Amino acid sequence: MSGAIDGFDWDDGNREHCAKHGVTATAVEALFGGLIDVFPDPGHSTAEEIRSIAVGRTA
């Protein structure tokens, strides 16, 4: 995956999912300011055509 991220569209479900794992939406957004690896993640969705997982680090 390449290109710039131009924004995030958070819904309540995503915010609750992050909070359940002890991660803030701000921390997730910070990942995209640094280097990340993106991989296909078809095992976590049967409803989405394309689903990916991003792995990175924040301060």
Backbone as numpy.savetxt, mean C-alpha at the origin, in Angstrom:
# Nx Ny Nz CAx CAy CAz Cx Cy Cz
6.98 -2.07 -11.45 6.12 -0.89 -11.45 7.01 0.34 -11.45
6.67 1.29 -12.27 7.43 2.52 -12.28 6.48 3.69 -12.40
6.98 4.87 -12.13 6.15 6.06 -12.22 5.99 6.71 -10.86
5.47 7.90 -10.88 5.29 8.67 -9.65 3.90 8.44 -9.09
3.80 8.47 -7.79 2.51 8.39 -7.11 2.00 9.82 -7.00
0.79 10.07 -7.48 0.28 11.44 -7.44 -0.79 11.65 -6.38
-1.03 10.66 -5.55 -1.99 10.83 -4.47 -2.51 9.49 -3.97
-3.29 9.54 -2.91 -3.86 8.36 -2.30 -5.34 8.57 -2.10
-6.10 7.52 -2.28 -7.55 7.56 -2.08 -7.87 6.55 -0.98
-7.88 7.03 0.26 -8.12 6.16 1.41 -9.61 6.09 1.70
-10.11 4.87 1.89 -11.48 4.74 2.39 -11.41 4.23 3.83
-12.54 4.24 4.51 -12.55 3.86 5.92 -12.05 2.43 6.13
-12.36 1.52 5.21 -11.91 0.14 5.34 -10.40 0.04 5.32
-9.75 0.80 4.44 -8.29 0.76 4.38 -7.67 1.35 5.64
-8.22 2.43 6.12 -7.69 3.04 7.35 -7.83 2.08 8.53
-8.97 1.39 8.62 -9.19 0.43 9.71 -8.21 -0.74 9.60
-7.95 -1.19 8.38 -7.01 -2.30 8.16 -5.61 -1.90 8.62
-5.19 -0.70 8.27 -3.87 -0.22 8.71 -3.81 -0.15 10.23
-4.84 0.42 10.85 -4.87 0.57 12.30 -4.83 -0.79 12.99
-5.50 -1.78 12.41 -5.50 -3.12 12.98 -4.08 -3.68 13.07
-3.23 -3.27 12.14 -1.85 -3.74 12.12 -0.89 -2.75 12.78
-1.42 -1.70 13.41 -0.59 -0.74 14.12 0.17 0.21 13.22
-0.35 0.44 12.01 0.32 1.31 11.04 -0.63 2.45 10.68
-0.11 3.66 10.65 -0.93 4.80 10.26 -0.94 4.97 8.74
-1.96 5.62 8.23 -2.01 5.92 6.80 -0.82 6.78 6.40
-0.40 7.68 7.28 0.76 8.53 7.00 2.02 7.69 6.81
2.20 6.66 7.63 3.37 5.79 7.50 3.33 5.03 6.17
2.16 4.56 5.79 2.03 3.85 4.51 2.38 4.79 3.36
1.87 5.99 3.39 2.16 6.97 2.33 3.64 7.29 2.27
4.32 7.31 3.43 5.76 7.62 3.47 6.58 6.56 2.73
6.10 5.33 2.70 6.79 4.27 1.95 7.03 4.67 0.51
6.05 5.31 -0.08 6.11 5.63 -1.50 7.03 6.81 -1.81
7.60 7.42 -0.77 8.58 8.48 -0.97 9.99 7.94 -1.10
10.17 6.65 -0.84 11.49 6.02 -0.91 11.48 4.88 -1.90
12.45 4.01 -1.76 12.55 2.85 -2.65 11.61 1.76 -2.18
10.84 1.21 -3.09 9.95 0.11 -2.77 10.07 -0.97 -3.84
9.77 -2.18 -3.45 9.65 -3.29 -4.39 8.17 -3.63 -4.47
7.67 -3.85 -5.67 6.27 -4.17 -5.88 6.18 -5.54 -6.55
5.32 -6.39 -5.97 5.15 -7.76 -6.47 3.67 -8.04 -6.69
3.34 -8.92 -7.62 1.95 -9.36 -7.76 1.51 -10.06 -6.48
0.24 -9.90 -6.12 -0.31 -10.52 -4.91 -1.70 -11.08 -5.20
-1.79 -12.04 -6.12 -3.11 -12.56 -6.49 -3.78 -13.39 -5.40
-3.02 -13.88 -4.44 -3.57 -14.72 -3.39 -4.44 -14.00 -2.38
-4.43 -12.67 -2.38 -5.21 -11.92 -1.39 -6.48 -11.29 -1.95
-6.84 -11.62 -3.17 -8.07 -11.04 -3.71 -8.62 -11.91 -4.83
-9.91 -12.16 -4.77 -10.58 -12.84 -5.88 -11.43 -11.86 -6.67
-11.61 -10.64 -6.13 -12.48 -9.66 -6.77 -11.72 -8.63 -7.61
-10.42 -8.45 -7.36 -9.65 -7.44 -8.07 -8.87 -8.09 -9.21
-8.86 -7.43 -10.37 -8.14 -7.95 -11.52 -6.63 -7.91 -11.28
-6.15 -6.81 -10.73 -4.72 -6.66 -10.45 -4.57 -6.27 -8.98
-3.80 -7.03 -8.26 -3.51 -6.69 -6.87 -2.02 -6.84 -6.66
-1.42 -5.89 -5.97 0.02 -5.92 -5.76 0.32 -5.71 -4.28
1.53 -6.06 -3.90 2.03 -5.80 -2.55 3.31 -4.99 -2.70
3.45 -3.96 -1.88 4.64 -3.12 -1.90 5.42 -3.35 -0.62
6.73 -3.48 -0.76 7.60 -3.71 0.40 8.65 -2.61 0.41
8.80 -1.95 1.56 9.79 -0.89 1.67 10.04 -0.56 3.13
10.81 0.49 3.36 11.14 0.93 4.71 10.85 2.42 4.87
10.53 2.78 6.09 10.39 4.19 6.43 11.34 4.50 7.59
11.48 5.78 7.88 12.33 6.17 9.00 11.74 5.67 10.29
